Amino acid sequence: MIPNIVIKQSFLDRFFKLSQKKTDVKTEVLAGLTTFVALAYIIFVNPNILADAGIPKEAAIASTIYATAVVTLLMALWANYPIAVAPGMGLNAFFAYYVVGVLHLPWQVALGAVFFSGFLFLILTMGGIRQAIIKAVPMNLKCSIGVGIGLFIAFIGLKNSGIIVADKATFVTVGNLTSIEPLLSCAGLILTSVLMARNVKGSMLIGILTTTILGMLLGAVPTPKGIGDIMSFNLPSMSATFMQMDIIGAWEYGIFSIIFTFTIVELFDNMGTLIGLTRKAKLMDKNGEIENLDKALTTDAIGTIGSAMFGTSTVTSYVESAAGIAEGGKTGLTALTVSLLFIVSLLFAPLIGLVPGFATAPALILVGALMMAEIGQVNFADFTDGFPAFMTIIMMPLTFSIANGFAFGFISYTFIKSLTGKAKDVSWIMWAVSVAFLINFYMRLH
């Protein structure tokens, strides 16, 4: 038995370059488990949104899981990234509530638009355009993107925990901290932060599971009463959505603006996430060059095409991957673990549903705190660099969109530099992207 284990670990070491990345199998698997637990909510949230667009619920659950598992597997084996890929929040809302809800287009036509946007991604990637855009982003903005994503993740965590809630007068305010869910989140936050301060491996996962168990003991989380509450052998089918995208219908409707919006939002949402996460995982060198970027972007493009074929909205790299990266995930073995766990989740969907949002919220808040460390790399001394960085950081949580933060950072950088005698600092790519963002904002308002 021992020789076989050595052989397997040696293969994994060679394939994923574990020793070169200064990591090991245990760390990567634990990181993958942490990312999965932080991301598992998508199994239930995305199908609910797609169901509002008329997609059969069972098929929506299956397509969400299969799309996530397959594209994350590709990210693991080809790009060797510790990043999970799943249907994007925000993009699924645009799909369901605008394209289908407001424009009253059939969901099959909306999937056709997603399919077209995927091919557009692939063309832009193969032509080197997406890579050129990323390379054109100034280092100061790249650093600020990671900080903005950190604030965005922390904001989501605080919202999911009930620590902050919506308020008509002040937009957000402190929630009812005497109610059980915020109290449990606060307890989980304290526990996890103490474990992290003591360098306990798997601290985020321990915090999530402990908070869930406490929730069961206090009646805030349903307690499993039988095998049916834990697992089911009636696997959900995606036959109702698989290959149902209406490509011809999407073309005949002439929905260029919809395809353009899908493309712009996904392009920069994914780009911002990749920049922030790869920097956190030390896959970006001191010059801002990102390892295996071509493969990661191609995976994203193929994944978008695949998501339309499976029957779900556009997939994107997930910011929750930062939870696994914070646990030490540096290679595709982390993503491979996530992919396999999503496949297993087809059996254990009832059990996964028992992990509530307030239990995963502390992990998101702490990941946000960790990512704030990047702010020390942002240059605020030069206002023409500092203000665009500030806009990038602040607009991500305030607009609830990574892509919007990216847009405000790009546009402000381009105009401030050009109007203060530093036009040479602005490449034509920066101008092109800024104009594209402005067009996108205009099209979304009209």
Buried (B, 14 or more C-beta within 10 A) or exposed (E): EEEEEEEEBEEBBEBBBBEEBEBBBEBBBBBBBBBBBBBBBBBBBBBEBBBBBEBBEBBBBBBBBBBBBBBBBBBBBBBBBBBBBBBBBBBBBBBBEBBBBEEEBBBBBBBBBBBBBBBBBBEBBEEEBBBEBBBBBBBBBBBBBBBBBBBBBBBBBBBBBBBBEEEEEEEBEEBEEEEBBBBBBBBBBEBBBEBBEEEEEBBBBBBBBBBBEBBBEEEBBEEBEEEEBBBBEEEBBBEBBBEBBBBEBBBEBEBEBBBBBBBBBBBBBBBBBBBBBBBBBEBBEEEBEBBBBBBBBBBBBBBBBBBBBBBBBBBBBBBBBBBBBBBBBBBBBBBBBBBBBBBBBBBBBBBBBBBBBBBBBBBBBBBBBBBBEBBEBBBEEEEBBBBBBBBBBBBBBBBBBBBBBBBBBBBBBBBBBBEEEEEEBBBEBBBBBBEBBBEBBEBBEE
